[in-house]
């Protein structure tokens, strides 16, 4: 299983196409893209950044368990952190979002 960073989402998927599809599903397609009104004849570009994490990044990069406290960290002064590899082993249904930028 691979991990892709698609804009601000980290998604576990077998390939780039599945990761991008999951991103579109999570973000209600392009509804979340902010596009100003265009004047007649004007053009704009919307960019989606996709990066496939390396095996080393999957094994070493960590993310917090939550945004504002959860059952795992409610009695602590800080979040608990998991690697993407640890998050992958907890999941069985793919593609899926592993984390989102806070």
Phi, psi and omega per residue, in radians:
X1 nan 2.440 3.135
X2 -1.822 2.808 3.031
X3 -2.122 2.263 -3.130
X4 -2.092 2.453 2.969
X5 -1.731 1.979 3.121
X6 -1.970 1.875 -2.965
X7 0.868 -1.997 -3.077
X8 -1.764 0.228 -3.137
X9 -1.946 2.433 2.985
X10 -1.819 2.074 -2.990
X11 -2.150 2.289 3.044
X12 -1.563 2.194 -3.124
X13 -2.780 2.816 -3.124
X14 -1.306 -0.484 -3.141
X15 -2.679 3.030 -3.085
X16 -1.069 -0.712 -3.126
X17 -1.056 -0.778 3.124
X18 -1.156 -0.669 3.121
X19 -1.131 -0.774 3.136
X20 -1.142 -0.707 3.083
X21 -1.062 -0.720 3.106
X22 -1.141 -0.691 3.093
X23 -1.045 -0.819 3.131
X24 -1.086 -0.678 3.107
X25 -1.136 -0.766 -3.115
X26 -1.169 -0.589 -3.049
X27 -1.771 0.272 -3.096
X28 0.946 0.899 -3.131
X29 1.038 -2.246 -3.055
X30 -1.706 0.173 -3.124
X31 -1.048 -0.539 -3.086
X32 -1.456 -0.145 3.093
X33 -1.299 2.246 -3.127
X34 -1.586 2.056 3.126
X35 -2.237 2.128 3.087
X36 -1.207 2.770 3.081
X37 -1.047 2.461 3.134
X38 -1.780 2.463 3.025
X39 -1.315 2.826 3.139
X40 -0.975 2.237 3.129
X41 1.434 -0.108 -3.133
X42 -1.383 2.705 -3.088
X43 -2.315 2.623 3.066
X44 -2.430 2.855 3.094
X45 -2.126 2.508 3.041
X46 -2.041 2.201 -3.086
X47 -1.939 2.308 3.009
X48 -1.995 2.165 -3.134
X49 -1.683 2.228 3.118
X50 -2.216 2.215 3.099
X51 -2.263 2.344 3.027
X52 -1.621 2.146 3.137
X53 -1.226 2.597 3.068
X54 -1.361 2.870 3.086
X55 -1.014 -0.718 3.135
X56 -1.103 -0.737 3.110
X57 -1.099 -0.727 3.132
X58 -1.082 -0.664 -3.096
X59 -1.407 -0.394 -3.015
X60 -2.038 -0.524 -3.125
X61 -1.240 2.432 -3.115
X62 -2.080 2.725 3.091
X63 -2.348 2.601 3.119
X64 -1.190 2.692 -3.094
X65 -1.204 -0.419 -3.069
X66 -2.831 -3.101 3.085
X67 -1.614 -0.881 -2.962
X68 -2.236 0.458 -3.133
X69 1.829 2.396 3.138
X70 -2.559 -3.120 -3.139
X71 -1.003 -0.581 -3.089
X72 -1.278 -0.587 -3.001
X73 -2.113 0.122 -3.033
X74 -1.062 -0.498 -3.130
X75 -1.654 0.104 -3.115
X76 -1.856 2.897 3.082
X77 -1.552 -0.005 -3.087
X78 -2.612 2.967 3.068
X79 -1.306 2.800 2.904
X80 -1.594 2.626 -3.078
X81 -2.104 2.435 3.114
X82 -2.152 2.585 2.986
X83 -1.399 2.855 3.075
X84 -1.104 -0.579 3.106
X85 -1.093 -0.748 3.105
X86 -1.108 -0.697 3.112
X87 -1.154 -0.665 3.107
X88 -1.067 -0.706 -3.101
X89 -1.235 -0.328 3.125
X90 -1.482 -0.226 -3.057
X91 -1.812 2.625 3.068
X92 -2.216 -0.275 -3.073
X93 -1.918 2.029 -3.090
X94 -2.175 2.635 0.003
X95 -1.293 2.761 3.122
X96 -2.720 2.754 3.080
X97 -1.448 2.205 3.079
X98 -1.598 -0.608 -3.099
X99 -2.808 2.839 3.082
X100 -2.418 2.486 3.101
X101 -1.029 2.380 -3.137
X102 -1.604 nan nan
